[in-house]
Amino acid sequence: MTLVIALVWGDGVLVSSDSRASSGFVFHEEKKIKPIYFIIDEEEYDLAIAGGAGDATLVKQGFRIIEDTFREWFNSVGFKEKRNPYTEEVESIVSNIEQKLMRRYRELRGIGIEPSVSLLLATVSQERKPLLYVFDERGLAEPMHDNPGYALLGKGVVTGGLLLLRLLDYRPGEAWEWDLGLLSAFIIDMVSEIDPSVSPFLGESYFIRYEKEKDKIVLGPLKEEVYKEYKEKIKKRKTLIKLLWNTAENIGENEIEQELRKLIE
């Protein structure tokens, strides 16, 4: 199993994951995020990010279906017009992915195999709107970009991922100043301490967004120096949370709240 976190962040979507997969009692490292882009005539076109949790074989098949569907659109429209899909076109792409996944899962059930997989798709439309969809075990897609503005996949969701988001009262519309890369890494690291099927955060993170300077949609991985910075900050955040709890026991919650509000102001 695994833990995949996707968060709408400004004009983009951030997708992060641990890299541990399990087969019975055997654990191994495996990529759970796939950037989707095409290079034509030495020019890169960044289109989407796919993420997956569950049966590793079905995750890979899902990635291939998602990439092939984007390739079909890109070859017929995107490359000719030098652009990313508009929101309506993304909805059509998602519908095509749905049909292919449902057909594939129906075939598996027909031979007695019950699909155990969840997939997500993150992209930014030509209108610069961040879009996020989750495909369930039936192959059906649910839009997550407007409500709740995030998605979590894998066993790690129930062993701490969702709990930490709730504890921090994370709300996309109110967290513009948060470093969501650090938040994702923190959640993955914390869950890994109690769930052996989730590995510590190892830097697998991609961000697709509209970049004003280039006037185009771009995606890229987390840089090594940022990864090292996150790992140090995670240690400090853990210490601060423990310190806050101990301080509340000694001087009380009201006093701490007053002092913290002064600091913020």
Backbone bond lengths (Angstrom), bond angles and torsions (degrees), N, CA, C in turn:
res aa  C-N    CA-C-N  psi(-1)  N-CA   C-N-CA  omega(-1)  CA-C   N-CA-C  phi
1 M - - - 1.461 - - 1.521 108.64 -
2 T 1.311 115.67 -171.45 1.462 117.37 -175.28 1.518 109.32 -168.49
3 L 1.322 115.25 -172.71 1.450 121.56 174.07 1.520 108.12 -140.75
4 V 1.323 116.09 118.10 1.461 122.54 177.52 1.527 107.57 -118.52
5 I 1.328 116.21 130.93 1.465 121.84 -179.04 1.517 109.04 -123.36
6 A 1.324 116.87 128.30 1.464 122.30 175.69 1.524 108.03 -123.57
7 L 1.332 116.84 128.44 1.460 122.29 -176.90 1.520 109.86 -129.98
8 V 1.336 116.47 128.43 1.462 119.90 172.56 1.521 107.10 -70.23
9 W 1.334 116.12 126.39 1.472 121.34 -173.64 1.530 108.85 -134.74
10 G 1.320 116.57 101.13 1.459 120.03 -179.27 1.516 111.35 61.64
11 D 1.347 115.53 -122.85 1.463 121.80 179.23 1.525 112.37 -92.41
12 G 1.329 116.87 25.89 1.448 118.39 -178.32 1.511 113.32 -154.38
13 V 1.325 115.56 -172.52 1.464 122.35 177.87 1.525 107.98 -134.22
14 L 1.333 115.91 130.44 1.456 122.53 177.59 1.522 108.96 -102.39
15 V 1.336 117.11 131.69 1.465 121.82 178.32 1.526 108.20 -123.91
16 S 1.330 116.66 122.78 1.461 122.21 -179.58 1.520 109.62 -129.07
17 S 1.338 115.71 156.98 1.459 119.49 -177.50 1.517 111.18 -156.19
18 D 1.322 115.69 155.66 1.448 119.29 163.23 1.525 106.16 -77.38
19 S 1.309 117.62 -178.02 1.474 118.28 -177.48 1.516 112.01 -130.51
20 R 1.320 117.54 23.01 1.467 120.10 -178.12 1.526 110.73 -100.28
21 A 1.302 115.31 133.22 1.462 121.75 173.13 1.520 107.53 -123.09
22 S 1.334 117.15 154.58 1.455 120.31 -177.52 1.514 111.14 -128.11
23 S 1.326 114.46 145.26 1.469 121.86 173.11 1.526 106.39 -131.54
24 G 1.333 116.08 96.85 1.462 119.15 -174.14 1.517 109.21 68.74
25 F 1.345 116.13 -118.29 1.459 121.10 179.51 1.532 111.58 -102.00
26 V 1.330 116.88 9.59 1.461 121.53 -178.27 1.519 109.37 -104.97
27 F 1.342 116.29 129.42 1.452 121.34 178.37 1.520 109.77 -110.82
28 H 1.318 116.84 143.74 1.451 121.14 176.59 1.523 108.47 -147.73
29 E 1.323 115.81 160.57 1.460 120.60 -178.41 1.528 109.97 -86.22
30 E 1.314 115.61 137.84 1.457 119.86 -177.62 1.521 110.70 -153.51
31 K 1.335 115.99 141.40 1.457 121.04 178.80 1.519 110.08 -72.56
32 K 1.329 116.31 131.97 1.453 121.44 179.49 1.528 112.19 -116.24
33 I 1.337 115.90 6.54 1.463 121.56 178.83 1.520 108.69 -129.75
34 K 1.329 116.15 136.81 1.457 120.10 178.51 1.527 110.32 -130.78
35 P 1.330 117.36 114.37 1.476 119.32 173.80 1.517 109.83 -73.50
36 I 1.313 117.02 139.91 1.466 121.45 -179.36 1.519 108.83 -113.59
37 Y 1.300 115.33 113.34 1.465 121.41 -179.68 1.519 108.85 -151.79
38 F 1.314 115.89 159.94 1.457 121.19 178.66 1.519 108.96 -131.98
39 I 1.313 116.29 143.38 1.462 121.80 178.17 1.522 108.16 -114.41
40 I 1.310 116.54 117.37 1.455 122.87 179.93 1.527 107.94 -126.99
41 D 1.336 115.75 125.61 1.466 120.78 -179.81 1.518 111.13 53.19
42 E 1.325 115.99 43.04 1.469 124.34 177.64 1.528 113.53 65.99
43 E 1.314 117.91 13.08 1.459 121.51 175.82 1.524 109.22 -110.88
44 E 1.344 115.56 131.62 1.454 120.55 -177.50 1.524 110.79 -94.90
45 Y 1.339 114.99 134.44 1.459 121.99 176.78 1.530 107.33 -116.69
46 D 1.327 116.97 111.94 1.463 122.56 -177.65 1.517 109.00 -93.00
47 L 1.334 116.37 120.76 1.460 120.47 -170.94 1.523 115.14 -113.00
48 A 1.331 118.44 -41.24 1.463 118.17 -172.83 1.522 111.02 -168.54
49 I 1.331 114.46 173.88 1.464 122.72 172.47 1.521 107.43 -130.11
50 A 1.333 116.51 132.46 1.467 121.27 174.84 1.518 108.63 -109.65
51 G 1.321 116.35 144.19 1.457 121.51 175.82 1.513 109.04 -134.59
52 G 1.332 117.12 154.87 1.460 118.71 -177.97 1.507 113.31 -155.33
53 A 1.334 115.84 150.96 1.459 122.86 176.68 1.522 108.85 -140.67
54 G 1.327 115.37 148.74 1.459 119.82 179.87 1.509 111.22 116.62
55 D 1.321 116.74 -147.13 1.460 122.58 -179.42 1.525 109.99 -56.33
56 A 1.336 116.51 119.25 1.466 121.03 -173.75 1.526 112.55 -59.97
57 T 1.323 116.60 -37.78 1.462 119.93 179.48 1.522 111.04 -64.69
58 L 1.336 116.55 -43.19 1.460 120.19 -179.40 1.522 111.55 -71.48
59 V 1.337 117.27 -31.07 1.467 119.98 175.00 1.526 109.53 -62.28
60 K 1.333 117.03 -46.18 1.462 120.94 179.36 1.526 111.25 -63.30
61 Q 1.333 116.62 -41.38 1.461 120.05 177.44 1.524 110.66 -63.50
62 G 1.329 116.05 -39.42 1.460 120.33 177.87 1.514 111.69 -63.60
63 F 1.326 116.62 -42.24 1.465 120.58 177.31 1.529 110.34 -59.17
64 R 1.336 115.40 -42.08 1.467 119.94 -178.47 1.530 110.47 -65.62
65 I 1.319 116.68 -40.67 1.474 120.58 178.71 1.528 110.24 -63.66
66 I 1.331 116.81 -45.40 1.464 120.80 179.99 1.528 110.78 -62.75
67 E 1.328 116.24 -46.40 1.468 119.83 -179.02 1.526 110.91 -64.39
68 D 1.329 117.86 -43.58 1.469 121.11 -179.65 1.524 111.41 -62.68
69 T 1.339 116.56 -37.38 1.466 119.94 -179.71 1.518 110.81 -68.07
70 F 1.317 116.76 -39.84 1.470 119.83 175.18 1.524 110.78 -66.73
71 R 1.332 116.27 -36.19 1.460 119.46 179.69 1.535 110.48 -64.18
72 E 1.332 116.52 -40.37 1.469 120.36 178.06 1.523 110.91 -59.18
73 W 1.353 115.87 -44.63 1.469 118.77 178.48 1.529 110.63 -66.36
74 F 1.318 116.48 -44.08 1.461 121.15 -176.28 1.521 111.29 -62.24
75 N 1.331 116.39 -43.18 1.465 119.82 -179.20 1.525 112.43 -67.13
76 S 1.326 116.45 -30.55 1.464 119.31 -177.16 1.528 113.06 -90.57
77 V 1.342 117.26 -27.85 1.470 119.93 -174.29 1.529 112.76 -131.38
78 G 1.329 116.02 -54.90 1.458 121.44 -169.75 1.512 115.23 -56.72
79 F 1.328 116.61 -48.63 1.468 119.35 -177.27 1.519 111.38 -68.36
80 K 1.316 116.69 -38.64 1.471 120.09 -179.40 1.525 111.54 -64.47
81 E 1.344 116.81 -40.04 1.465 121.00 -175.70 1.532 112.66 -99.67
82 K 1.341 116.93 -0.23 1.459 122.19 176.92 1.524 111.75 54.88
83 R 1.330 116.92 54.51 1.463 119.86 -177.89 1.520 110.96 -154.75
84 N 1.331 113.93 170.06 1.456 121.75 172.83 1.527 109.34 -90.15
85 P 1.330 117.82 164.45 1.475 119.32 -179.36 1.526 112.41 -69.59
86 Y 1.325 115.57 143.79 1.457 120.87 172.05 1.529 108.53 -71.56
87 T 1.321 115.51 167.75 1.470 120.53 -176.75 1.525 111.43 -56.00
88 E 1.322 117.79 -44.96 1.467 120.75 179.91 1.523 111.12 -62.91
89 E 1.328 116.49 -35.60 1.464 120.32 178.84 1.526 110.37 -70.01
90 V 1.345 117.14 -36.96 1.464 119.75 176.06 1.520 109.95 -62.01
91 E 1.329 116.54 -41.81 1.464 120.18 178.18 1.524 111.04 -60.72
92 S 1.323 116.87 -37.64 1.465 120.46 177.24 1.527 110.71 -68.26
93 I 1.338 116.62 -40.33 1.465 121.08 177.13 1.519 110.17 -61.54
94 V 1.327 116.75 -44.43 1.463 121.72 179.24 1.530 110.33 -61.87
95 S 1.323 117.02 -41.00 1.463 120.88 178.17 1.530 111.10 -62.19
96 N 1.331 117.09 -40.79 1.470 121.00 177.69 1.524 111.21 -65.19
97 I 1.346 116.50 -39.85 1.460 120.38 177.30 1.522 109.81 -62.70
98 E 1.324 116.42 -43.29 1.469 121.36 177.13 1.521 111.16 -53.44
99 Q 1.319 116.20 -51.04 1.459 120.76 -176.84 1.527 111.11 -60.15
100 K 1.329 116.98 -41.93 1.469 120.79 -179.12 1.524 111.15 -68.18
101 L 1.340 116.54 -41.06 1.463 119.67 179.10 1.522 111.14 -66.61
102 M 1.320 117.22 -44.46 1.463 120.24 -179.82 1.523 111.01 -61.93
103 R 1.331 116.33 -39.38 1.458 119.88 178.69 1.526 110.43 -64.52
104 R 1.331 116.43 -43.24 1.454 121.00 -179.96 1.524 111.36 -65.14
105 Y 1.332 117.68 -44.65 1.455 120.93 -178.86 1.528 110.92 -68.01
106 R 1.337 116.59 -33.09 1.465 120.30 177.55 1.538 109.81 -64.22
107 E 1.322 115.78 -40.75 1.466 120.20 178.00 1.528 111.01 -61.41
108 L 1.335 116.30 -42.89 1.465 120.67 -179.43 1.521 111.19 -64.73
109 R 1.325 116.93 -42.71 1.463 119.75 179.36 1.528 110.82 -65.07
110 G 1.329 115.45 -30.05 1.455 120.04 179.70 1.518 112.75 -65.82
111 I 1.332 117.37 -22.87 1.468 121.00 178.40 1.532 111.19 -109.57
112 G 1.344 115.41 16.73 1.453 120.04 173.28 1.511 116.41 87.23
113 I 1.330 118.23 13.99 1.470 121.68 179.21 1.522 108.95 -106.59
114 E 1.324 116.64 120.17 1.458 121.36 179.29 1.533 108.90 -91.27
115 P 1.334 118.31 116.17 1.468 120.80 -178.70 1.524 111.57 -61.01
116 S 1.321 116.06 133.42 1.460 122.25 175.80 1.519 107.81 -125.67
117 V 1.313 115.61 83.97 1.463 119.77 -174.35 1.523 109.78 -158.69
118 S 1.322 116.04 146.36 1.461 122.78 172.28 1.521 107.48 -132.34
119 L 1.313 115.90 140.90 1.464 121.05 -178.27 1.518 109.45 -128.33
120 L 1.314 115.74 155.50 1.454 119.74 172.18 1.520 110.00 -135.06
121 L 1.308 114.53 156.26 1.458 122.10 179.20 1.521 108.47 -132.38
122 A 1.319 116.33 124.77 1.463 122.11 177.27 1.516 108.93 -119.95
123 T 1.322 116.93 134.24 1.454 120.86 179.32 1.522 109.67 -155.67
124 V 1.318 116.01 173.70 1.466 122.72 174.64 1.521 106.45 -130.23
125 S 1.310 116.71 125.45 1.463 120.53 -176.50 1.525 110.78 -75.86
126 Q 1.320 115.68 168.07 1.454 121.28 178.97 1.531 111.65 -59.18
127 E 1.345 116.24 -26.17 1.474 120.15 176.93 1.525 112.01 -81.30
128 R 1.341 116.50 6.25 1.470 123.65 178.11 1.525 112.56 73.97
129 K 1.311 117.69 23.86 1.462 121.00 178.14 1.527 110.04 -93.59
130 P 1.338 117.96 122.86 1.464 120.09 175.59 1.522 110.38 -70.58
131 L 1.331 116.15 133.52 1.463 121.66 -177.08 1.528 109.54 -128.13
132 L 1.326 115.63 139.78 1.456 121.17 -177.84 1.525 109.44 -142.00
133 Y 1.338 116.37 126.79 1.468 122.24 -179.40 1.522 109.73 -129.27
134 V 1.329 115.49 147.45 1.462 121.51 173.94 1.524 108.42 -119.70
135 F 1.335 116.93 132.29 1.465 123.30 176.95 1.530 108.19 -104.54
136 D 1.336 116.79 122.18 1.462 120.12 -177.30 1.527 111.37 -85.85
137 E 1.343 115.68 -171.82 1.466 120.80 -176.13 1.516 113.33 -69.93
138 R 1.332 117.29 -8.85 1.459 120.56 173.76 1.526 111.56 -92.35
139 G 1.335 116.16 -11.59 1.450 120.78 -176.72 1.514 112.93 94.83
140 L 1.336 117.36 -0.31 1.456 121.36 -177.78 1.532 110.81 -82.18
141 A 1.321 115.68 143.59 1.462 121.36 -176.84 1.520 111.13 -101.72
142 E 1.332 115.58 141.71 1.457 121.68 174.77 1.517 108.74 -125.71
143 P 1.338 118.71 124.45 1.468 120.71 177.66 1.524 110.61 -70.30
144 M 1.330 116.99 134.05 1.459 122.00 -177.38 1.527 112.52 -121.47
145 H 1.342 117.79 -2.90 1.462 120.39 -171.23 1.518 113.50 -67.87
146 D 1.332 118.36 -37.82 1.464 120.72 -179.27 1.527 112.04 -89.03
147 N 1.300 116.70 -38.96 1.455 121.54 179.64 1.523 109.49 -147.72
148 P 1.326 119.50 114.64 1.467 128.12 11.50 1.528 114.98 -92.59
149 G 1.352 118.34 -1.67 1.458 120.58 -178.28 1.512 113.41 91.43
150 Y 1.326 117.10 7.17 1.460 121.37 177.31 1.518 108.90 -155.55
151 A 1.346 115.17 166.67 1.465 120.80 177.47 1.520 108.83 -147.72
152 L 1.330 116.17 143.46 1.455 121.98 176.20 1.522 108.57 -129.77
153 L 1.329 116.30 138.14 1.461 122.19 178.92 1.519 109.75 -127.02
154 G 1.327 116.14 153.44 1.453 121.45 172.25 1.518 114.34 99.40
155 K 1.305 114.95 171.06 1.463 121.69 -178.65 1.519 111.87 -61.18
156 G 1.325 116.16 -31.12 1.463 120.70 -178.39 1.512 113.80 -62.72
157 V 1.322 117.39 -15.06 1.472 120.60 178.02 1.521 109.88 -63.20
158 V 1.348 116.59 -45.62 1.466 120.48 -175.15 1.519 112.17 -87.04
159 T 1.335 118.59 -13.65 1.466 120.34 178.97 1.523 111.75 -97.98
160 G 1.329 117.54 14.07 1.455 118.23 173.60 1.507 116.44 149.04
161 G 1.333 118.78 -23.97 1.461 121.27 -175.35 1.516 113.06 -59.30
162 L 1.310 116.18 -54.48 1.456 120.75 -179.06 1.529 111.09 -68.75
163 L 1.323 116.65 -36.01 1.463 120.82 179.16 1.519 111.22 -59.53
164 L 1.325 117.79 -43.76 1.462 120.83 -178.97 1.522 111.44 -66.44
165 L 1.330 117.11 -38.79 1.466 119.01 176.18 1.525 110.80 -62.21
166 R 1.338 116.33 -40.47 1.456 121.05 178.97 1.538 110.34 -67.95
167 L 1.331 116.43 -41.86 1.456 120.76 -179.26 1.526 111.31 -60.79
168 L 1.333 115.97 -40.51 1.465 120.65 179.55 1.521 111.95 -82.12
169 D 1.338 116.14 -2.27 1.466 122.52 -179.39 1.527 110.38 53.76
170 Y 1.351 114.82 45.80 1.462 119.77 -178.52 1.526 111.02 -68.81
171 R 1.326 115.78 126.26 1.458 122.67 175.50 1.519 107.95 -136.00
172 P 1.335 117.50 119.44 1.474 120.72 -174.11 1.524 113.90 -51.20
173 G 1.320 117.48 -42.95 1.459 119.81 -176.77 1.514 114.22 -70.13
174 E 1.339 116.54 -13.39 1.457 120.45 -177.80 1.524 112.28 -114.27
175 A 1.313 118.20 9.74 1.467 120.79 -173.95 1.525 112.39 -122.94
176 W 1.337 116.55 34.34 1.468 119.44 -177.27 1.525 111.97 -63.75
177 E 1.337 117.36 -29.53 1.462 120.10 -176.43 1.526 112.32 -90.49
178 W 1.314 117.46 -5.32 1.466 120.36 179.45 1.530 110.15 -73.68
179 D 1.322 115.59 149.21 1.460 121.24 170.12 1.529 106.22 -88.84
180 L 1.329 116.25 97.34 1.461 119.80 -175.00 1.524 112.11 -71.95
181 G 1.326 117.14 -20.32 1.459 119.56 173.40 1.519 110.14 -64.91
182 L 1.325 115.68 -44.04 1.464 120.44 177.17 1.523 110.67 -65.98
183 L 1.332 117.35 -40.86 1.461 120.79 178.95 1.527 111.00 -59.65
184 S 1.336 116.69 -46.27 1.473 120.81 179.71 1.520 111.09 -61.16
185 A 1.335 115.95 -46.43 1.460 120.61 -179.04 1.530 110.81 -63.36
186 F 1.323 116.78 -40.11 1.469 121.73 179.28 1.526 110.70 -61.92
187 I 1.328 116.66 -47.07 1.467 120.32 -178.76 1.524 110.96 -62.34
188 I 1.331 116.86 -45.16 1.468 120.25 -179.22 1.529 110.49 -62.45
189 D 1.334 117.12 -43.81 1.464 120.22 179.31 1.531 111.77 -62.87
190 M 1.336 116.81 -42.85 1.463 119.98 -178.26 1.527 111.04 -66.03
191 V 1.328 117.05 -42.97 1.459 120.19 179.64 1.528 110.60 -64.51
192 S 1.326 116.84 -36.26 1.470 120.43 -178.36 1.529 111.83 -63.63
193 E 1.334 117.31 -22.58 1.465 120.27 -178.54 1.525 112.16 -75.10
194 I 1.338 116.98 -19.65 1.468 119.29 -179.80 1.525 113.11 -117.67
195 D 1.326 117.39 -15.01 1.461 121.40 -178.68 1.528 109.05 -118.30
196 P 1.331 118.99 107.06 1.470 121.33 -176.97 1.525 113.84 -65.96
197 S 1.337 117.71 -14.69 1.459 119.52 179.36 1.531 112.11 -84.63
198 V 1.348 116.40 -3.89 1.460 121.60 177.89 1.523 108.16 -114.17
199 S 1.323 116.87 128.40 1.458 120.69 -179.66 1.522 110.41 -88.93
200 P 1.349 118.09 158.92 1.466 120.11 173.15 1.522 110.27 -58.55
201 F 1.315 115.98 157.24 1.458 120.66 179.75 1.527 109.65 -64.41
202 L 1.340 115.74 124.25 1.460 121.16 -177.53 1.525 112.46 -114.94
203 G 1.308 116.03 14.84 1.460 119.58 174.11 1.505 115.45 97.16
204 E 1.350 117.59 8.44 1.462 118.83 178.77 1.525 109.14 -80.04
205 S 1.318 115.50 99.64 1.459 120.69 -175.35 1.521 108.64 -155.58
206 Y 1.344 116.34 133.60 1.463 122.17 178.19 1.522 109.43 -129.28
207 F 1.323 115.00 144.56 1.463 121.00 -178.95 1.525 108.27 -127.89
208 I 1.333 116.94 121.79 1.456 121.35 174.54 1.517 107.32 -109.43
209 R 1.330 116.99 130.67 1.458 120.27 -174.97 1.518 110.44 -159.47
210 Y 1.340 114.82 166.68 1.458 120.64 173.09 1.519 108.00 -85.55
211 E 1.320 116.56 126.30 1.456 121.97 178.84 1.517 109.55 -106.76
212 K 1.317 114.93 112.81 1.458 121.34 -173.27 1.524 112.01 -62.82
213 E 1.347 117.24 -40.36 1.463 120.41 -177.36 1.525 112.13 -60.62
214 K 1.319 116.41 -38.09 1.463 120.91 -179.65 1.524 112.00 -94.06
215 D 1.336 116.10 -9.84 1.466 122.75 -176.62 1.526 110.89 51.34
216 K 1.322 115.33 48.08 1.457 120.15 178.36 1.524 109.68 -156.54
217 I 1.319 115.02 167.48 1.457 121.43 178.32 1.524 108.33 -91.27
218 V 1.324 116.06 127.81 1.461 121.14 -176.63 1.523 109.20 -130.39
219 L 1.322 114.92 157.95 1.460 119.89 172.74 1.516 108.57 -139.71
220 G 1.303 115.06 153.25 1.451 119.06 179.89 1.516 111.40 -163.78
221 P 1.341 117.14 161.87 1.464 121.71 -179.90 1.527 111.05 -84.00
222 L 1.320 114.98 167.05 1.455 121.44 174.83 1.527 108.81 -68.21
223 K 1.331 116.79 130.52 1.458 120.94 -179.52 1.531 110.40 -74.57
224 E 1.329 115.95 151.61 1.462 121.01 -175.82 1.522 112.13 -59.55
225 E 1.348 116.75 -40.86 1.456 118.82 -178.38 1.531 112.11 -66.51
226 V 1.355 115.71 -33.50 1.470 119.33 177.37 1.525 109.88 -70.56
227 Y 1.329 116.81 -38.65 1.462 121.21 177.88 1.531 110.22 -58.76
228 K 1.332 117.27 -45.76 1.465 121.09 179.54 1.529 111.01 -63.68
229 E 1.324 116.04 -38.48 1.467 120.51 177.97 1.529 110.53 -64.43
230 Y 1.327 117.05 -41.80 1.466 121.02 179.06 1.525 111.12 -61.21
231 K 1.325 116.58 -43.65 1.464 119.85 -176.90 1.535 110.67 -62.54
232 E 1.327 117.78 -36.92 1.458 121.04 177.01 1.527 110.92 -69.66
233 K 1.326 116.42 -41.50 1.463 119.77 -179.43 1.524 111.74 -66.99
234 I 1.332 117.38 -34.26 1.460 120.72 179.05 1.528 110.10 -61.02
235 K 1.333 117.01 -42.50 1.464 120.90 177.62 1.525 110.76 -59.99
236 K 1.338 115.85 -42.97 1.467 119.90 -178.65 1.527 111.57 -68.16
237 R 1.337 116.60 -38.52 1.467 119.74 179.54 1.529 110.57 -64.47
238 K 1.327 116.92 -39.86 1.458 120.31 177.02 1.533 110.56 -60.48
239 T 1.329 115.85 -44.17 1.463 120.83 179.02 1.525 111.15 -62.84
240 L 1.335 116.31 -41.85 1.460 120.63 -179.13 1.531 111.89 -65.08
241 I 1.322 116.62 -39.67 1.469 120.15 179.30 1.527 110.08 -63.55
242 K 1.335 116.55 -43.22 1.471 120.19 177.99 1.524 110.61 -65.05
243 L 1.326 116.05 -41.45 1.468 120.54 179.09 1.527 111.05 -63.31
244 L 1.323 115.79 -40.91 1.469 120.33 178.93 1.525 110.55 -61.68
245 W 1.322 116.66 -42.74 1.468 120.59 179.93 1.529 110.56 -63.63
246 N 1.344 116.81 -45.51 1.467 120.62 -179.95 1.526 111.60 -63.73
247 T 1.345 115.68 -38.66 1.457 120.13 179.37 1.520 111.03 -66.17
248 A 1.328 116.78 -39.33 1.467 120.72 177.92 1.523 110.90 -61.83
249 E 1.326 116.67 -35.73 1.460 119.98 178.67 1.531 111.51 -66.90
250 N 1.344 116.40 -30.48 1.461 120.68 -174.53 1.523 114.68 -91.81
251 I 1.335 116.81 -40.20 1.466 118.22 -175.61 1.524 113.57 -118.67
252 G 1.320 118.33 -10.04 1.459 120.75 175.48 1.510 114.33 99.95
253 E 1.325 115.09 153.26 1.463 121.48 -175.03 1.527 112.72 -69.43
254 N 1.334 117.09 -39.34 1.467 120.05 -176.41 1.529 111.71 -62.45
255 E 1.324 116.65 -42.57 1.459 120.58 179.76 1.526 111.37 -64.31
256 I 1.335 115.88 -41.61 1.474 119.81 178.82 1.516 110.25 -63.49
257 E 1.327 116.64 -44.21 1.462 120.10 -179.11 1.526 110.84 -60.41
258 Q 1.317 117.12 -42.76 1.457 120.67 179.87 1.523 111.55 -61.40
259 E 1.322 116.51 -45.05 1.471 120.74 -178.32 1.532 111.60 -68.17
260 L 1.322 116.27 -38.82 1.465 119.64 179.06 1.523 111.05 -66.34
261 R 1.314 117.09 -39.82 1.476 119.65 177.74 1.520 111.29 -64.45
262 K 1.346 116.60 -34.27 1.464 120.14 176.25 1.531 110.30 -63.96
263 L 1.332 116.20 -42.09 1.452 120.68 179.20 1.521 112.18 -62.81
264 I 1.336 115.45 -42.28 1.459 120.48 179.86 1.526 110.68 -64.72
265 E 1.328 115.89 -40.80 1.461 120.07 -179.19 1.528 111.90 -70.56
